[in-house]
Amino acid sequence: MQLSKPLSDLLAPLFEALPLDKAMPELVPGKAQGSQISGLVAAIENEPALQKNKPLLAGIWLYVDDLDRSHQVSQSIETPIGSLWHGIMHRREGDFWNSKYWFRRAGTEHVLVSMDPGGFVDRVEQTYKNNPPDLLAQQRKEWETLFQFCAKEATE
């Protein structure tokens, strides 16, 4: 993942403990990752680089399956990017209708539009109990795309 050096250094312990190919192992998680992983995020959430960039923080909480904390952050971001994180969070909690609402609120001009977030919600709703590997891979790609976009915006 391409991140600025300060952000990469800040997040290195998290990404080393939970690499992207192991993160978000369920489409609709039953619980957050273990306390050790959540503790890594809690230890850095007050860092200025994250406090100034709430979209990054919303994404990091999603990364570790802490949907409640991600929701607290994403609902306070009143931009299309906040709506995207909010939509992903609701899809991951299994609130599919609400997820589509937030994707509609994001509009039609955003970084995930080519990934068809509404269509992805439909596919997840139909098969989430089986956690199909292709959908898990798409979920990770969606997260990475949005997170990298937010990281780039934060450095510009």
C-alpha positions, 0 to 999 in steps of 0.5 A, spaced: 500 500 500 502 506 498 502 511 504 506 517 506 512 515 510 509 518 517 502 515 516 506 508 513 510 509 520 504 510 524 500 504 521 506 499 520 505 495 527 497 495 525 499 492 518 504 488 521 500 484 526 494 484 521 496 484 514 490 486 509 490 479 506 488 477 513 483 483 515 476 483 514 475 475 514 468 476 514 463 480 510 458 481 516 463 480 522 460 477 528 465 481 533 471 485 532 478 483 531 481 481 538 483 486 543 490 486 541 489 488 534 483 493 537 488 496 542 493 497 536 488 502 533 486 505 540 493 507 541 494 511 535 487 514 534 489 520 538 495 521 533 494 528 530 495 525 523 488 521 524 485 526 528 485 531 523 483 526 518 477 522 520 476 518 514 482 515 515 480 513 522 473 511 520 477 506 515 482 503 520 476 501 525 473 498 519 479 494 518 479 491 525 472 489 524 470 494 530 463 497 526 461 501 532 467 505 533 467 506 525 460 508 525 461 513 531 467 516 526 463 516 519 457 519 521 460 525 523 464 526 516 459 530 512 462 529 505 461 524 500 467 520 503 464 520 510 458 517 506 462 511 503 465 509 509 458 509 512 455 505 507 461 500 507 460 500 515 452 498 514 453 493 509 458 490 514 453 490 519 448 486 515 444 493 514 443 492 507 438 497 505 441 503 510 448 501 506 445 503 499 442 509 502 449 511 504 452 509 497 446 513 494 448 519 498 455 519 496 453 521 489 455 518 483 462 522 482 467 518 487 473 513 488 468 507 488 463 508 483 467 504 478 466 498 483 459 499 483 458 499 491 450 498 490 451 492 486 456 489 491 451 490 497 446 486 493 451 480 492 454 480 499 446 480 502 445 474 497 451 470 500 454 473 506 453 467 510 458 463 506 463 468 505 465 467 498 473 468 497 471 473 491 467 477 495 472 477 501 477 479 496 473 485 493 471 487 500 479 488 501 480 491 495 474 496 496 477 498 503 484 499 500 482 503 494 478 508 499 483 508 504 489 510 499 484 515 496 483 518 503 491 518 505 492 521 499 487 527 500 490 527 507 497 529 504 495 534 499 
